[in-house]
Each structure stands twice: as C-alpha cells, then as structure tokens.
C-alpha cells in the first residue's frame, strides 16, 4: 500500500518543480555543477555514473560534457527488461544518446555493449550522481516512487564507495513541505550537491 504522507510530499515537490522558471533553473544548475567539479571528490574520480537532467531537474548536460572532456569514464542509465530496471551504460560521446523510456535521453544499444546493473568501484565508478524530488541532510531521498534507483543502488547500499551524491536545488534539501521519510528499502546518499555547495550527509 502506498504511503499517503510520501504521496503528498511528492505532489508538493513536483508542483514546485513544475513552477520553476527555466532560466533560473539554468543559472542555479550552473552554480551547483560549478561547486561539484571544483570539489576534490570530483577531481579524484576516475569514473562517474550520472543522469541527463530533464523536466525541471538540475541541468546536467555541461557536467556530462566535462566528464568526457576531463578523460573520466561516464555511465548513463537506460531502462531495460520487463519489469523495467536501470542499467548503467558506458558513453563516450553524448551524440550516442536518443529518446527512450519516458521520453528520457538514453544511450543507444550497441552490439557487445557492457552494462552495469549496479555501479561499482571495481568497474571504475567512483561517483554516482542521483536524481530525486527531494533530499535530506541525513541522506534520505524521495523520488517518483517507482523504486528504480533504490533497486539499482541496493547492492552498494552499505558500501563507502562509490560515493552517492544527490543533486537538487536548495529548496529541495530539507524541504519546507515536510520531512523526507526513509524506510529500509530507501538507499541514502553520502553527499547532496546544491547551488550553495556540497553537503556531507551524517
């Protein structure tokens, strides 16, 4: 049974996201990504699993381009299987992306392509950038309720690496709309990046 408290919080966060000004989103995204790429965690990372921000999410396109330009390995999510689940796919050129599930840009399938069901440091992934409707300073996250990211990150839930970094705007960190609940299946973040900087979750 769905949690009515979570449903109400999701609705409030989604309504605020949909009401944001696109130009303001772009400038705040640039500030957030600027903090991230200057941080030692980013500079030391060999590889990054990220996402393409859409529909009011932080715009990550510049970060994806910077990842490749700096010679880091980049993985992006693609929905696969039935029921659908996330696979992280190595990307060498952003022109490889095409509209996929839910209208999101995804890596095109290729023969012999290696995918990761869960990002791991043994595959060279040091950072996982995670989308969400809202985050808390204790690492709690709320998404759309489908559980795709929680299932993909479950195998590394209790590991210190790769580092999980949630990306959100400042008003979605400990949002005024209510406390973000966390249950045993929710995978917490190590850090949250906002336009104000990176926040270490404790």
trRosetta pair geometry for C-beta under 8 A, 3 or more apart (Angstrom, degrees):
i j d omega theta_ij theta_ji phi_ij phi_ji
2 6 7.1 -121 176 68 83 112
2 7 5.8 66 146 -55 121 121
2 145 7.3 20 -132 -160 113 139
3 6 4.0 66 84 12 111 110
3 7 6.6 176 89 -14 57 84
3 181 7.1 -101 141 64 160 154
4 7 5.3 -53 -143 37 36 116
4 8 6.3 37 158 -20 68 103
5 8 6.0 -54 -150 35 29 108
5 9 6.4 25 153 -15 63 108
5 178 7.2 -154 -177 158 92 152
5 181 6.5 78 106 -22 124 139
6 9 5.7 -58 -147 40 32 110
6 10 6.1 36 155 -22 67 105
6 142 6.6 -171 -150 -137 93 123
6 145 7.0 125 137 -94 122 109
6 181 6.1 -87 -76 42 95 122
7 10 5.7 -51 -146 35 29 112
7 11 6.4 31 154 -20 63 106
7 145 7.7 30 -93 -79 69 150
8 11 5.7 -54 -150 34 31 113
8 12 6.5 29 154 -18 65 105
8 178 7.4 61 101 2 102 158
9 12 5.8 -55 -148 36 32 109
9 13 6.3 27 156 -14 67 109
9 133 8.0 131 132 109 86 132
9 134 7.2 -93 160 34 108 145
9 142 6.3 -42 115 170 123 172
9 175 7.8 132 -162 73 99 130
9 177 5.7 132 -137 122 72 114
9 178 4.8 -107 -98 64 108 126
9 180 7.1 154 167 -104 154 60
9 181 7.9 167 14 5 158 92
10 13 6.0 -61 -146 41 29 107
10 14 6.0 26 158 -18 66 112
10 133 5.9 89 -132 68 68 173
10 142 6.4 -137 -81 154 81 122
10 144 6.9 103 -152 -132 130 40
10 145 6.4 -26 -87 -36 161 114
11 14 5.9 -57 -142 39 26 109
11 15 6.3 30 157 -23 63 106
12 15 5.8 -53 -147 33 29 112
12 16 6.7 26 155 -16 62 104
12 175 7.7 155 111 136 115 140
12 177 4.0 162 116 -149 143 143
12 178 7.3 107 47 9 150 106
13 16 5.9 -54 -151 36 32 109
13 17 6.4 35 151 -21 65 106
13 133 4.1 97 118 164 141 110
13 134 4.9 -110 -114 -36 148 115
13 142 7.1 140 12 92 162 124
13 172 6.3 82 -146 -126 109 103
13 175 6.3 -124 -94 -53 100 177
13 177 6.2 -146 -58 45 75 158
14 17 5.5 -52 -147 35 34 114
14 18 6.3 31 156 -18 66 107
14 133 6.2 -46 -61 -132 72 128
15 18 5.9 -57 -147 38 29 109
15 19 6.4 21 156 -15 63 113
16 19 5.8 -66 -149 40 31 108
16 20 7.0 49 153 -46 63 93
16 171 7.1 -121 162 112 147 125
16 172 7.6 176 93 -77 134 94
16 177 7.6 -132 -19 -47 135 136
17 20 6.1 -41 -161 -1 34 116
17 55 7.6 50 144 135 120 79
17 56 4.0 112 169 135 93 142
17 57 7.6 10 -156 -65 129 48
17 133 7.0 -97 -34 -139 140 80
17 172 7.8 39 -73 -78 96 135
18 56 6.1 -91 -80 -51 38 159
20 24 6.2 -124 179 77 92 115
20 25 5.4 94 132 -62 126 104
20 56 5.6 123 44 -141 119 103
20 169 7.7 158 -108 -14 154 169
21 24 4.1 75 72 10 102 111
21 25 6.7 -165 90 -13 51 83
22 25 5.3 -50 -148 33 34 117
22 26 6.5 37 154 -23 66 101
23 26 5.6 -49 -151 30 34 113
23 27 6.7 27 154 -14 65 103
24 27 6.0 -56 -147 38 33 105
24 28 6.1 26 157 -12 67 111
25 28 6.1 -64 -145 43 26 105
25 29 6.0 30 157 -24 65 110
25 56 6.5 -121 -108 -140 148 51
25 58 7.5 -164 -173 -114 89 40
25 59 6.6 104 140 -23 98 104
25 169 7.7 -81 -123 -74 70 134
26 29 5.7 -53 -145 34 27 113
26 30 6.5 29 155 -21 62 105
26 59 5.9 12 -114 8 61 149
27 30 5.7 -51 -151 33 32 113
27 31 6.7 33 151 -18 63 103
28 31 5.6 -50 -150 35 36 113
28 32 6.4 37 153 -19 66 105
28 58 7.5 -103 109 -116 91 88
28 169 5.6 32 142 -121 144 103
28 170 7.7 -115 -158 -3 127 93
28 195 4.4 -72 -162 -70 81 144
29 32 5.7 -56 -149 37 32 111
29 33 6.2 24 157 -13 67 110
29 53 7.2 -176 -129 87 135 162
29 58 4.6 147 -116 -161 94 75
29 59 4.0 69 159 38 170 85
29 60 7.5 -114 -167 -58 120 42
29 62 7.9 130 132 28 107 117
29 195 7.7 -59 -57 -81 17 101
30 33 6.0 -58 -142 42 28 106
30 34 6.2 37 154 -27 63 107
30 59 7.8 -4 -48 67 65 113
30 62 7.0 38 -109 36 75 158
31 34 5.6 -54 -150 31 28 116
31 35 6.8 29 154 -17 62 101
31 195 4.0 49 92 -150 121 90
32 35 6.0 -55 -158 32 32 109
32 36 6.5 29 149 -19 65 108
32 58 5.8 -66 70 -140 151 138
32 167 6.7 104 152 -155 140 93
32 169 7.6 -101 -55 -99 141 53
32 193 5.5 107 -175 144 99 98
32 194 5.8 -89 -112 167 109 21
32 195 4.5 -65 -57 -77 84 53
33 36 5.3 -52 -146 36 38 115
33 37 6.2 28 161 -14 72 105
33 58 7.6 155 -48 167 95 120
33 60 7.2 153 -89 -125 126 53
33 62 5.8 113 124 83 164 112
33 63 4.8 -130 -139 -64 123 107
33 66 7.8 145 169 15 118 145
34 37 6.5 -58 -140 38 26 99
34 38 6.5 15 162 -9 61 114
35 38 6.3 -73 -152 42 25 104
35 39 6.5 37 153 -42 64 107
35 193 6.4 170 89 -155 114 100
35 195 7.5 148 -3 -155 130 26
35 196 7.8 27 -58 99 162 24
35 197 4.9 -162 -148 -120 148 47
35 198 5.9 -179 143 -29 116 82
36 39 5.8 -52 -155 12 31 118
36 42 5.5 107 157 -60 70 145
36 63 6.8 4 84 -117 137 128
36 165 7.5 118 -129 152 116 153
36 193 5.0 18 -78 -140 109 152
36 198 6.8 113 -94 -68 63 111
37 42 5.3 -128 -125 131 34 157
37 43 7.8 90 177 -64 52 74
37 63 6.9 -157 -58 -121 111 83
37 66 5.8 -41 -109 141 143 156
38 42 7.4 52 41 53 19 131
38 43 7.7 3 -170 -46 23 112
39 42 4.9 89 65 8 84 102
39 43 7.0 -162 92 -7 42 90
39 198 5.6 46 -95 -11 152 149
40 43 5.4 -59 -137 41 37 110
40 44 5.8 27 167 -15 72 111
41 44 6.4 -66 -147 40 20 103
41 45 6.6 34 153 -42 59 105
41 127 6.6 104 151 -87 101 123
41 163 6.2 -68 -162 64 127 163
41 165 7.6 135 125 -67 146 138
41 191 7.2 -156 10 -5 176 164
41 198 7.5 168 26 -162 133 169
42 45 5.7 -49 -152 10 32 118
42 48 8.0 15 -137 -83 77 132
42 127 6.9 3 -103 -43 59 163
44 126 7.3 -128 110 154 80 158
45 48 5.8 62 139 -65 142 89
45 72 6.2 36 107 -134 92 136
45 126 4.0 -168 -137 78 82 128
45 127 4.8 -34 -116 -9 149 112
46 72 6.3 158 166 -137 29 82
46 73 6.5 17 139 18 77 101
46 124 5.3 -96 110 -168 121 88
46 126 5.5 110 33 -18 74 125
47 72 5.8 163 -100 178 37 86
47 73 3.6 -18 -112 63 105 102
47 74 7.2 -154 -156 -61 76 27
47 75 7.0 49 168 -10 110 99
47 123 7.5 -100 86 115 158 76
47 124 4.1 78 -3 133 145 89
47 125 4.9 -79 101 -95 112 42
47 126 5.8 124 54 7 63 82
47 127 7.7 -169 100 34 48 72
48 67 5.2 -106 46 -129 132 133
48 72 5.7 41 0 140 100 134
48 73 7.3 166 24 85 57 58
48 74 5.9 -11 67 -111 87 64
48 75 7.3 -161 100 30 44 74
48 125 7.1 104 -112 -144 10 75
48 126 7.1 -41 -76 58 57 78
48 127 4.8 -13 -117 69 81 103
48 128 7.7 163 -164 -89 58 29
48 129 6.6 25 -180 -11 105 106
49 74 8.0 132 -99 -167 32 47
49 75 4.3 -25 -107 72 77 111
49 76 7.6 168 -158 -79 62 27
49 77 7.7 71 -180 -53 99 82
49 88 5.1 -33 -133 -142 121 143
49 116 7.6 -93 -97 71 133 138
49 119 4.2 -102 -21 -87 154 150
49 125 5.1 13 -25 -143 105 130
49 127 7.2 -163 33 99 66 56
49 128 4.6 -7 65 -116 110 75
49 129 6.9 -167 95 26 57 68
49 162 7.2 112 17 92 111 162
50 60 6.0 178 169 167 121 144
50 63 6.7 -173 -145 114 154 115
50 64 6.0 -163 91 -90 149 86
50 67 6.9 -145 -12 -39 144 159
50 74 6.6 -36 20 -155 112 92
50 75 7.3 141 19 74 63 57
50 76 6.2 -31 71 -97 75 74
50 128 8.0 -171 -72 -157 40 42
50 129 4.4 17 -120 46 71 123
51 57 7.9 -53 109 142 119 156
51 60 6.4 100 81 33 60 162
51 76 6.7 122 -110 -146 36 79
51 77 5.9 -5 -105 15 88 113
51 129 6.4 -136 12 99 83 97
51 130 7.6 68 -7 -130 128 24
51 131 5.2 -75 70 -28 156 112
52 60 6.2 -146 -131 64 30 112
52 61 7.1 42 -142 -79 81 73
52 64 7.1 -2 -94 -47 74 152
52 76 6.6 37 -29 -153 92 129
52 97 6.9 106 -63 -149 151 154
52 104 6.5 145 68 -175 113 91
52 105 4.6 -38 80 61 171 108
53 57 3.8 -143 -156 103 89 106
53 58 4.9 -104 -119 86 157 51
53 59 5.0 -149 81 -108 130 24
53 60 4.2 126 -9 -2 105 91
53 61 7.4 -104 43 -27 92 70
53 131 7.0 158 -104 -100 76 119
53 167 7.5 -90 -83 107 124 140
54 57 5.9 32 48 29 36 114
54 103 7.7 -175 158 109 160 94
54 104 6.1 -152 11 -117 150 78
54 105 7.4 151 -59 7 129 91
57 60 7.7 -26 122 -16 109 100
57 131 5.6 -23 -141 -138 140 121
57 167 7.6 68 177 102 96 111
58 131 8.0 -160 36 -116 90 85
58 167 4.8 -103 39 149 144 116
58 168 6.9 -140 -29 -107 118 19
58 169 6.8 168 -71 -52 94 76
59 62 7.1 56 123 7 97 95
60 63 4.7 -59 -167 45 72 118
60 64 5.8 77 134 -29 90 96
60 129 7.1 139 -128 127 142 149
60 167 7.1 64 -79 126 113 173
61 64 5.7 -53 -150 32 33 111
61 65 6.5 30 153 -15 65 105
61 94 7.7 78 -153 -149 84 154
62 65 5.7 -54 -149 38 33 111
62 66 6.2 34 152 -20 66 107
63 66 5.5 -53 -145 37 32 112
63 67 6.4 43 152 -29 64 99
63 129 7.7 93 132 -73 148 174
64 67 5.6 -46 -153 24 32 116
64 68 7.0 22 154 -9 62 103
64 74 6.4 88 -154 -151 76 147
64 76 7.5 25 -127 -78 126 122
64 91 7.9 -15 -168 92 112 139
64 94 6.0 100 126 -92 124 122
65 68 6.1 -60 -156 40 33 105
65 69 6.0 31 151 -20 68 112
65 94 6.5 -41 -83 -27 77 144
66 69 5.4 -56 -138 41 33 112
66 70 6.0 26 163 -15 68 110
67 70 6.3 -67 -151 39 21 103
67 72 4.8 -82 -169 70 74 115
67 74 4.6 103 121 -82 134 115
68 71 7.8 49 178 -66 34 20
68 72 7.3 -92 -76 58 24 72
68 74 5.7 -48 -65 -12 82 138
68 91 7.7 -75 -77 110 120 89
68 92 7.0 116 -131 -165 119 40
68 93 7.5 110 -146 -93 158 36
68 94 7.3 -130 -5 -33 153 92
73 90 6.5 -46 -173 -134 103 104
73 124 5.4 46 41 123 149 130
73 125 7.7 -95 91 -82 115 60
74 90 7.1 110 80 -155 54 58
74 91 5.0 -55 100 62 105 91
74 92 7.7 159 49 -82 102 31
75 88 4.1 41 158 167 128 106
75 89 6.2 147 -156 64 77 28
75 90 5.6 -44 -95 -86 76 48
75 91 6.9 138 -119 6 24 85
75 116 6.4 -14 -150 29 155 124
75 119 6.5 170 71 -102 150 111
75 125 6.4 -38 15 -94 135 118
76 88 7.0 155 72 -151 15 68
76 89 6.0 -35 64 60 68 85
76 91 5.1 19 7 -18 111 137
76 97 7.2 -32 96 -94 162 112
76 106 7.0 -180 124 -143 111 50
76 107 5.5 138 70 -33 108 104
77 86 4.7 -39 -150 -153 116 108
77 87 7.1 132 -152 69 61 38
77 88 5.8 -41 -90 -96 60 63
77 89 7.4 117 -131 12 12 86
77 106 7.0 -69 104 -122 57 92
77 152 7.8 -43 -117 -109 120 171
78 86 7.4 123 63 -154 34 58
78 87 5.4 -29 65 65 86 90
78 88 7.9 148 17 -104 74 17
78 89 5.1 27 -1 -13 119 130
78 100 6.3 -60 -143 150 83 177
78 101 7.9 121 -171 12 57 109
78 106 4.2 102 -111 -172 83 120
78 107 5.4 -86 -54 48 125 84
78 109 7.8 151 166 -67 162 75
78 115 7.4 -85 48 -126 113 133
79 84 4.4 13 -180 -177 108 124
79 85 7.2 146 -149 67 66 18
79 86 6.5 -44 -96 -93 57 51
79 87 7.7 137 -120 17 11 80
79 100 6.5 166 34 136 95 123
79 101 3.9 -17 42 13 141 153
79 102 7.6 93 -12 5 150 100
79 104 8.0 97 -10 54 112 125
79 106 7.1 -89 15 -100 73 153
79 148 7.6 -56 -106 -136 98 142
80 84 6.7 136 65 -147 21 73
80 85 6.4 -40 65 64 72 68
80 86 7.8 76 22 -159 83 12
80 87 4.7 12 11 -4 130 123
80 115 7.5 64 -9 144 156 169
81 84 5.9 146 74 -118 69 38
81 85 5.5 -6 56 25 127 90
84 101 6.5 119 -156 -117 159 160
84 148 7.5 -22 113 -107 91 116
85 117 7.4 15 126 -148 126 90
85 148 6.6 168 -142 -140 50 81
85 151 6.2 -90 -137 106 108 136
85 152 6.9 153 177 -71 92 89
86 117 7.9 116 92 -158 67 49
86 148 5.1 100 -32 171 107 103
86 149 6.8 41 -10 -87 154 49
86 151 7.5 147 24 79 97 96
86 152 4.3 -30 63 -71 122 142
87 115 4.0 13 171 169 120 136
87 116 6.8 143 -169 66 67 41
87 117 6.2 -39 -113 -95 74 50
88 115 6.4 146 68 -169 44 76
88 116 4.2 -23 61 62 103 100
88 117 7.8 -124 17 -36 84 4
88 118 7.8 63 5 -146 120 7
88 119 5.4 33 10 -69 168 90
88 125 7.6 27 129 -84 157 149
88 152 7.5 113 -35 -170 100 132
89 106 7.7 76 29 178 139 83
89 107 4.0 -136 96 53 140 148
89 113 6.5 2 -146 169 104 126
89 115 5.2 -31 -90 -110 72 92
89 116 7.9 -159 -64 23 31 74
90 107 7.9 100 73 -123 31 167
90 113 7.7 -164 44 -161 89 87
90 114 6.7 27 5 70 118 88
91 94 6.9 58 158 -87 128 47
91 96 5.6 -166 -143 62 92 134
91 97 7.3 15 -134 -58 140 90
91 107 5.3 -137 -83 -92 103 121
92 96 7.1 80 51 -21 66 142
93 96 5.2 110 76 -22 80 98
94 97 5.8 -25 -175 2 60 116
96 107 5.5 7 126 -138 113 77
96 108 5.6 -127 177 22 76 96
97 105 4.2 37 165 172 125 107
97 106 6.4 148 -148 69 80 17
97 107 6.1 -54 -96 -84 64 42
97 108 7.3 -176 -119 -24 16 79
98 105 6.8 149 69 -146 10 70
98 106 6.7 -41 64 62 61 69
98 108 5.1 54 11 -71 120 97
99 103 5.7 -29 -156 -151 110 49
99 104 7.2 133 -147 72 59 24
99 105 6.3 -48 -86 -92 45 54
99 106 7.6 45 178 19 15 85
100 103 7.9 158 65 -119 39 2
100 104 5.8 -37 60 73 85 75
100 105 7.2 84 10 -160 90 14
100 106 3.5 -13 4 20 143 131
101 104 6.2 -9 77 35 65 103
101 106 7.0 56 22 -35 78 146
107 113 7.9 163 132 -160 127 148
109 113 6.3 -144 -159 22 57 148
110 113 4.4 110 63 -54 82 115
116 119 5.6 80 123 -89 146 48
116 120 6.9 -159 -156 12 131 84
116 123 5.6 179 -92 81 135 179
116 125 7.3 -157 93 -26 178 141
117 152 6.9 -150 162 -135 57 75
117 155 7.8 71 105 1 98 143
118 152 5.5 166 -102 178 72 61
118 153 6.6 140 -143 -102 101 26
118 154 7.3 -96 -106 53 139 63
118 155 4.3 125 89 43 174 123
118 156 5.9 171 162 -14 120 102
119 123 6.9 -120 -156 61 56 127
119 125 4.0 -102 -177 117 104 168
119 128 5.1 160 62 -87 150 117
119 152 7.8 45 -2 154 80 104
119 153 7.8 -12 35 -103 92 73
119 156 7.0 -50 76 -6 69 155
119 162 5.6 -45 124 27 112 141
120 123 5.1 90 65 9 81 99
120 125 6.0 93 57 45 24 112
120 155 7.6 -47 -75 108 110 120
120 156 6.4 -170 -97 -77 74 126
120 162 6.9 -169 -140 -15 19 101
121 124 7.3 60 -169 -78 42 8
121 125 6.2 -106 -85 68 37 63
121 126 6.3 59 -114 -92 88 57
121 161 4.7 29 -49 130 135 117
121 162 5.5 159 -62 -61 80 78
125 128 6.6 43 164 -66 122 85
125 162 4.7 -63 123 -56 89 152
126 161 6.7 -38 -141 -160 59 109
126 162 5.2 161 -173 -129 16 100
126 163 6.8 11 156 19 65 91
127 162 5.8 -148 -67 176 12 114
127 163 5.4 -23 -112 66 66 94
127 165 6.0 -8 -166 6 102 120
128 153 7.0 152 128 -105 161 112
128 162 5.1 110 -21 103 94 123
128 163 7.1 -172 25 90 73 44
128 164 5.0 -22 69 -108 107 65
128 165 6.9 161 79 24 51 71
129 165 5.4 -29 -106 75 61 98
129 167 5.7 26 -174 -27 100 120
129 193 7.9 -34 -132 25 98 132
130 141 6.8 -37 125 -125 132 162
130 149 5.9 105 -149 -166 106 145
130 153 7.5 -1 -100 -59 133 149
130 164 5.7 17 -17 -172 132 93
130 165 6.7 162 16 78 84 41
130 166 5.0 -46 74 -98 100 61
130 167 7.0 166 68 8 46 78
130 189 6.5 -145 48 -96 136 108
131 143 7.2 83 104 -119 80 103
131 149 7.5 -161 55 -62 74 150
131 166 7.8 88 -141 -150 7 71
131 167 6.4 -35 -99 56 52 98
132 135 5.7 95 84 -58 142 88
132 141 4.5 -102 -115 -166 157 104
132 142 6.2 110 -177 67 107 42
132 143 5.1 -86 -125 -82 72 72
132 149 7.9 -97 -76 51 88 161
132 166 5.4 -27 19 -149 129 114
132 167 7.8 144 25 57 81 55
132 168 6.2 -52 71 -67 90 118
132 172 7.8 164 102 150 87 127
133 142 5.3 -53 60 101 103 90
133 143 6.1 139 -1 -131 90 25
133 144 6.9 122 -37 -66 117 57
133 172 6.9 -139 151 -155 47 127
134 141 7.4 164 90 -153 50 49
134 142 5.0 8 56 48 90 106
134 168 6.5 92 -124 -139 35 158
134 172 4.5 -133 -110 -174 72 87
134 173 7.4 -180 -163 -79 74 26
134 175 4.9 -63 -137 -13 137 128
134 177 7.7 -122 -82 51 162 118
134 180 5.6 -160 110 -85 110 126
135 139 7.6 -44 -170 -157 99 21
135 140 6.8 155 -161 86 54 55
135 141 5.2 -15 -106 -102 78 71
135 142 7.8 -158 -75 20 38 69
135 166 4.4 135 -86 117 148 157
135 168 5.3 -175 9 7 110 144
135 172 6.7 65 20 130 73 86
135 173 5.4 -18 73 -112 91 69
135 174 7.9 -36 99 -31 59 50
135 180 6.8 -64 -161 -8 16 172
135 189 6.3 -9 -146 14 127 145
135 192 4.7 166 118 -114 152 138
136 139 6.8 -24 77 43 82 25
136 140 4.0 20 32 50 119 99
136 141 7.7 -131 16 -60 76 38
136 173 7.3 131 -113 -167 21 60
136 174 5.5 79 -132 -80 65 68
136 179 7.2 36 -98 -163 137 67
136 180 4.4 -150 -38 45 112 121
136 182 7.8 -104 33 -41 135 116
136 201 7.9 86 99 -129 66 111
137 173 6.8 72 -60 173 76 100
137 174 5.7 -8 -16 -48 96 117
137 192 7.2 -104 -106 24 48 135
137 199 5.9 -82 -125 153 85 135
137 201 6.2 177 171 -117 44 70
137 202 7.5 -5 145 31 87 80
138 182 7.8 -113 99 -12 115 148
138 188 7.3 -64 128 -145 71 133
138 201 5.9 77 174 -166 18 95
138 202 6.7 -64 -121 72 61 53
139 166 8.0 154 -149 -8 53 127
139 188 3.4 55 131 179 119 109
139 189 4.4 -162 -150 54 77 64
139 190 6.8 27 -116 -70 121 18
139 192 7.7 -165 -107 -39 46 102
139 201 3.5 101 -65 169 88 150
139 202 7.9 177 -26 29 104 20
140 180 4.4 164 113 106 122 113
140 181 7.1 -163 -170 108 143 15
140 182 4.1 -116 -117 -59 110 117
140 186 6.7 26 -144 136 76 142
140 188 6.1 -41 -77 -114 39 92
140 189 8.0 -65 27 17 12 90
141 149 7.9 -64 115 98 144 136
141 166 5.7 -170 -98 -97 118 139
141 180 7.0 -7 -110 166 6 143
141 182 7.9 70 30 -100 50 99
141 186 6.6 180 56 -175 78 109
141 187 7.4 -15 38 77 125 63
141 188 6.9 161 -3 -126 94 42
141 189 5.9 97 -49 -27 116 106
142 180 5.0 -138 -23 -144 111 106
142 181 7.6 70 -80 46 114 66
143 146 7.0 -74 116 35 119 76
143 147 7.8 164 68 -68 129 26
143 148 7.7 -116 131 41 158 83
143 149 6.1 147 -58 29 159 122
143 150 7.7 -147 18 -26 134 97
147 150 4.9 -63 -157 48 69 114
147 151 5.5 67 145 -25 91 102
147 185 7.2 -20 -134 143 115 128
148 151 6.2 -64 -155 37 25 106
148 152 6.4 17 155 -14 64 111
149 152 5.6 -57 -142 40 35 110
149 153 5.8 16 164 -5 71 114
149 187 7.1 -124 130 46 85 122
150 153 6.2 -65 -137 48 25 98
150 154 6.3 53 155 -57 61 92
150 185 5.7 63 162 148 140 85
150 186 5.9 -75 -113 -120 129 39
150 187 5.1 169 -130 -1 67 98
151 154 5.6 -26 -148 -10 31 121
153 156 5.8 -73 -167 55 65 94
153 157 6.3 101 134 -74 82 71
153 164 6.6 58 -146 -102 141 137
153 187 4.2 179 100 105 123 173
154 157 5.4 -13 -153 -37 39 117
154 185 7.6 -32 -100 -158 115 70
154 187 6.3 -127 -79 -67 49 124
156 159 4.6 -66 -163 37 73 122
156 161 7.9 -81 -165 105 121 36
156 162 6.8 3 176 33 157 72
156 164 7.8 150 108 -51 117 113
157 187 5.0 -117 -111 -121 91 98
157 188 8.0 81 -158 28 82 70
159 162 7.8 41 107 18 118 39
160 163 7.7 -12 161 -81 58 71
160 190 7.8 87 -157 -101 56 139
163 190 4.7 -93 -156 58 82 148
163 191 6.4 23 169 9 116 110
164 187 7.0 -146 -127 139 172 108
164 188 7.5 136 80 112 139 46
164 189 4.8 -129 113 -131 101 59
164 190 5.1 122 51 5 71 89
164 191 7.5 170 91 34 50 68
165 189 6.5 83 -123 -163 19 113
165 190 6.8 -47 -71 63 60 88
165 191 4.6 -15 -113 75 84 101
165 192 7.0 155 -166 -100 63 23
165 193 5.6 35 171 -15 113 106
165 198 7.5 -44 -142 -136 119 109
166 189 4.3 -70 -19 -87 104 158
166 191 7.4 -164 27 100 69 51
166 192 4.4 -20 66 -114 102 81
166 193 7.1 -174 87 24 49 68
167 192 7.7 173 -79 -162 21 64
167 193 5.3 -17 -107 66 68 102
168 172 4.1 -113 171 87 125 120
168 173 5.8 152 86 -55 123 81
168 192 6.5 -25 30 -171 103 109
168 193 7.8 137 27 77 55 57
168 194 6.0 -26 81 -95 68 87
169 172 5.2 80 60 12 73 107
169 173 7.9 -141 98 -12 38 87
169 194 6.4 79 -168 -146 20 91
169 195 6.4 11 -139 -7 65 109
170 173 5.9 -55 -156 25 40 110
170 194 4.6 101 -83 174 64 134
170 195 5.7 -73 -35 44 103 94
170 196 5.3 77 -98 -14 122 113
171 175 6.3 59 155 -119 63 83
171 176 7.4 -37 -166 2 90 98
172 175 5.4 -10 -134 -71 39 112
173 192 5.7 139 -115 132 118 147
173 194 5.4 -70 -23 -65 140 142
173 199 6.8 110 -161 23 149 155
174 180 7.7 -108 -105 -1 41 107
175 178 7.0 1 89 42 95 49
175 180 7.4 86 26 -50 95 99
182 186 4.7 -128 -151 73 74 142
182 188 6.7 19 -141 -77 145 99
183 186 5.5 104 50 -5 59 104
188 201 6.7 -167 162 137 109 151
189 192 5.7 85 109 -65 152 79
189 201 5.4 123 93 -15 82 155
190 200 7.5 -34 156 -149 69 66
190 201 5.9 -169 -180 42 20 109
191 198 5.4 -5 -177 -174 124 104
191 199 6.5 147 -163 75 69 48
191 200 5.8 -37 -105 -106 83 46
191 201 6.2 -149 -85 -3 25 91
192 198 7.3 158 81 -155 40 56
192 199 4.8 -14 60 58 90 104
192 201 6.4 86 -14 -56 92 105
193 197 7.7 -102 -144 141 62 27
193 198 5.1 -26 -100 -101 74 76
193 199 7.7 -175 -81 18 27 73
194 197 6.8 2 63 48 79 39
194 198 7.9 159 24 -90 64 29
194 199 6.8 22 8 -9 107 112
